[in-house]
């Protein structure tokens, strides 16, 4: 008794090759790539140049001195 569908028959007719793009069609993708790279470079540069927030960035004398208290008005 034959099978209802023959497994050897494969539809390969719908395969298509990629066409090559022209320079005009590639320009938007190149522009987006350059803009993204410039933005990442800018953010990385800002993050590397900022001052440290921790006490490690302060000098030793600035950490050991107590805060200076200014005299207030008298008679209050």
C-alpha positions in Angstrom: 0.0 0.0 0.0 1.6 3.4 -1.0 1.9 6.3 1.4 -0.3 9.3 1.0 2.6 11.6 0.6 6.0 10.8 -0.9 8.7 12.0 1.5 11.3 12.3 -1.3 9.5 15.2 -2.9 10.8 18.4 -1.4 9.7 21.9 -2.4 12.9 23.9 -3.0 11.5 26.4 -5.5 10.9 29.2 -2.9 14.6 29.6 -2.0 16.0 33.0 -3.1 19.5 34.4 -3.0 20.4 37.7 -1.4 20.8 40.5 -3.8 23.8 42.9 -3.5 22.9 46.3 -2.2 24.1 49.6 -3.8 26.0 52.3 -1.9 22.8 54.4 -1.8 20.9 51.6 -0.1 23.7 51.1 2.5 24.1 54.7 3.5 21.3 54.7 6.2 22.7 51.6 7.9 26.3 53.1 7.8 25.0 56.4 9.2 23.2 54.7 12.1 26.3 52.6 12.9 28.5 55.7 13.0 26.1 57.6 15.2 25.8 54.7 17.6 29.5 54.4 17.8 30.0 58.1 18.4 27.3 58.1 21.2 29.0 55.1 23.0 32.4 56.8 22.7 31.0 60.0 24.1 29.4 58.2 27.1 32.5 56.2 27.8 34.6 59.3 27.7 32.4 61.1 30.2 32.3 58.1 32.5 36.1 57.9 32.5 36.7 61.6 33.0 34.4 62.3 35.9 35.8 62.8 39.4 35.6 60.0 41.9 32.7 60.2 44.4 34.3 58.2 47.2 36.7 59.5 49.9 39.6 57.8 48.2 39.9 60.8 45.8 40.4 63.2 48.8 43.8 64.1 50.1 44.8 62.8 53.5 44.7 66.2 55.2 41.2 66.9 53.9 40.0 63.6 55.5 41.6 64.2 58.9 40.5 67.8 59.5 37.3 68.3 61.4 34.7 70.4 59.7 35.1 74.2 60.3 32.3 75.7 62.3 31.6 79.4 61.7 30.5 81.5 64.6 26.9 82.4 64.6 25.3 85.7 65.6 25.4 86.4 69.3 22.4 87.3 71.5 19.9 84.9 70.1 
